[in-house]
């Protein structure tokens, strides 16, 4: 299958599976334990139906939204995700370039593979930094100051990852950074020599946000070990409030799943929250993000911009979330599969297809601006 024959999420997923070694594909594709929440994230969108209006005159549709002080041309943004240069050698560079082309924002993870500074200098589109709170307070202060100096627009503290999720697919393949694979995992790499050649002929893999603090030259740094050994499980509201004061700018909590926590986020000075269960990769059996969205929007009122991610595969999914009051919708796997398949060209095609779907679906809904969407457009089964 070639890139021009990819027309949706599932096509990109199949192409990525063909091109990536098994352990890396399953790192993207997998989730925690029985992966119930992972599946439920997408299934939740099917619990309600869109109710279109007709005869509204929809020659011109405006997809722009304003999110945490930044105007975006598209109500969909590229959520921060880790280890992107494992999937394609351009990694975050490709994602940032595609996001900039479509006038939307993108995120960089603490486990990102391209530096905040390089991306900020290269692309003017709004940049998010996904921050993990570490046990070392000095490390936290240094990383926060570095992000401020780099010109990051939105600080996003991840609050659902104080320890690693039980990602059993990674346990089966032995997925670690650097690689310490099981025999089955090594066989999967041998079956995809093109990926290996590409990996060794480009710049050395690194984690530039952590490279002064994490030694990757010796024993393997597994993703589960990073969460277990380096992150601070004592993180509480006082830590978050202190970070909000230090940052003194647009600040969101990522991983909020209750109305009470959304209200508390507003109380400590946050300007946004992301309704998210980490793509089903942390607590299996937790609620789907879409199922929690309405009550969190209601609790936030006009005190917070509420974003949402998890399970988004279609333009209609985005419209349903926007109808419930989300200001914008984040995607992860939706752009990671095309990144793995074709780099920047793949991410651009994915965002282009999403834009086309949204324009078409808005016309079919009888809406010319995102602000015209409301819960009146939905009927829950």
Secondary structure, 3 states (H helix, E strand, C coil): CCHHHCCCHHHHHHHHHHHCCHHHHHHHHCCCCCCHHHHHHHHHHHHEEECCCCCCCCCCCECCEEECCEEECCCEEECCCCCHHHHCCCCHHHHHHHHHHCCCCEEEECCCCCCHHHHHHHCCCCEEEEECCECCHHHHHHHHHHHHHHCCCEEEEECCCCCCCCCHHHHHHCCCECCCCCHHHHHHHHCCHHHHHHHHCCCCCCCCCCCCCCCCCCCCECHHHHHHHHECCCCCHHHHHHHHHHHCCCEEEEEECCHHHHHHHHHCCCCEEEECCHHHCCCCCCCCHHHHHHHHHHHHCCCCEEEEECCCCCHHHHHHHHHCCCCEEEECHHHHHHHHHHHHHHHHHHHHHHHHHHHHHHHHHCCCEHHHCCHHHEEEC
